[in-house]
Amino acid sequence: MAASASLYRRTLPPPSIEFASPEGKQIFIEALRNGTMEGFFKLISYYQTQSDPAFCGLATLSVVLNALAIDPGRKWKGPWRWFDDSMLDCCEPLDKIKSQGITFGKVACLARCNGAKVEAFRSDQSNIDDFRNRVISCSSSEDCHVIVSYHRTPLNQVL
């Protein structure tokens, strides 16, 4: 029986660095020592895998909303109130996101309508130093998180 074409454990191409690699671990240790991983433990406590390939933005936002301890005000399953990517449909129908993905603006909209304070910045309205300063400032706090939307092609990644 021939194996069907699929994606499994692909190696990240340069310039990407695998989180669990020796270099990734060293970067992580340095960031901890420098105080720029303050939000990591809250985020990792609520990590969840996206339920659909097109839901990367939704799953990311779910993790952030849960890390910020924002009450969704509705039940997820049973008595549990918890954000899940399947609940984030106030700005765009889930069927549309599943077939077309989601824009940066819609992720910001979803964050706002679910109670998060949002400052949205686009690369064409900023510069690299401003971006770096915002990432350092936010990553030095437990209550600020950065969601980045980017094209994979310049990083030698495929869909």
C-alpha positions in Angstrom: 0.0 0.0 0.0 1.5 3.3 -1.1 1.6 6.2 1.4 -0.6 9.2 0.4 1.0 12.5 0.1 1.0 14.3 3.4 2.9 16.7 5.6 4.6 15.3 8.7 7.4 16.8 10.7 8.8 19.0 8.1 12.2 20.5 8.9 12.1 24.3 9.1 14.2 25.9 6.4 16.7 28.7 7.1 16.4 31.4 8.4 13.8 29.7 10.7 15.1 28.2 13.9 13.4 25.1 15.4 12.3 25.9 19.0 13.6 22.6 20.4 16.9 22.7 18.6 20.1 23.6 20.6 20.1 27.1 19.0 16.4 27.5 19.8 17.0 26.5 23.4 19.9 28.9 23.7 17.7 31.8 22.3 15.0 30.9 24.8 17.4 30.8 27.7 18.8 34.2 26.7 15.3 35.7 26.4 14.4 34.3 29.9 17.6 35.9 31.4 16.9 39.2 29.6 13.3 39.3 30.9 11.8 39.2 27.5 9.8 35.9 27.9 7.5 37.1 30.7 4.3 36.1 28.9 5.5 32.8 27.7 4.4 30.7 30.6 0.8 32.1 30.5 0.7 31.4 26.8 2.1 27.9 26.9 -0.4 27.1 29.7 -3.2 27.6 27.3 -1.6 26.3 24.1 -4.0 24.5 21.7 -3.6 23.1 18.2 -5.8 24.6 15.5 -8.8 22.5 14.7 -8.6 23.3 11.0 -5.6 24.2 8.7 -7.1 27.6 8.0 -7.7 28.4 11.7 -4.1 29.4 12.6 -5.2 32.9 13.4 -8.2 31.7 15.4 -6.2 29.2 17.4 -3.5 31.8 18.1 -6.1 34.3 19.3 -7.8 31.6 21.5 -4.5 31.0 23.3 -4.0 34.8 23.8 -7.5 35.4 25.0 -7.2 32.5 27.5 -3.7 33.7 28.7 -5.2 37.2 29.3 -7.9 35.5 31.5 -10.7 37.1 29.5 -14.0 35.4 30.3 -15.7 34.4 27.0 -19.1 34.9 28.7 -20.4 31.7 27.2 -19.8 28.0 27.6 -17.3 26.1 25.6 -18.3 22.5 26.5 -20.3 21.4 29.5 -20.0 24.1 32.2 -16.5 25.2 31.0 -16.0 28.8 29.8 -12.9 28.8 27.7 -12.0 30.2 24.3 -11.6 27.7 21.4 -11.1 28.5 17.7 -14.6 27.2 17.0 -16.1 30.0 19.1 -14.4 33.0 17.2 -17.0 33.8 14.6 -18.3 37.3 15.5 -16.4 39.1 12.7 -16.4 36.4 10.0 -18.3 33.2 9.6 -16.2 30.1 10.4 -17.2 28.5 7.0 -15.7 31.5 5.2 -12.5 31.4 7.3 -12.2 27.6 6.6 -12.4 28.2 2.9 -10.5 31.5 2.5 -8.5 32.0 5.7 -8.7 35.2 7.8 -7.2 38.6 7.4 -5.1 40.5 9.9 -7.9 43.0 10.3 -10.5 40.4 11.1 -8.2 38.8 13.8 -7.9 42.3 15.4 -11.7 42.6 15.1 -12.2 39.2 16.8 -9.8 40.2 19.6 -11.7 43.4 20.2 -15.2 41.9 20.2 -14.0 39.3 22.7 -12.7 41.8 25.2 -9.0 42.3 24.4 -7.4 45.7 24.1 -5.8 45.7 20.7 -3.2 47.9 19.0 -2.9 46.8 15.4 0.2 47.7 13.4 1.0 47.0 9.8 4.5 46.8 8.4 3.9 49.4 5.8 2.9 51.9 8.6 5.9 51.3 10.7 9.6 50.5 10.6 11.8 47.7 11.9 13.1 49.6 14.9 9.5 50.4 16.0 8.5 46.8 15.6 11.5 45.5 17.6 10.8 48.1 20.4 7.1 47.0 20.6 8.0 43.3 20.7 10.6 43.9 23.5 8.2 46.1 25.4 5.3 43.6 25.1 7.4 40.5 25.7 8.7 42.0 28.9 5.1 41.9 30.3 2.9 39.0 31.4 -0.2 40.9 30.2 0.8 41.9 26.7 1.1 39.5 23.8 2.0 39.9 20.1 0.2 38.1 17.3 2.1 38.4 14.0 0.6 37.7 10.6 3.3 37.1 8.0 3.8 35.6 4.6 5.7 32.3 4.7 7.4 32.5 1.3 10.2 35.0 2.4 11.1 32.6 5.2 11.4 29.8 2.6 8.4 28.1 4.1 5.5 26.6 2.1 1.8 26.3 3.0 
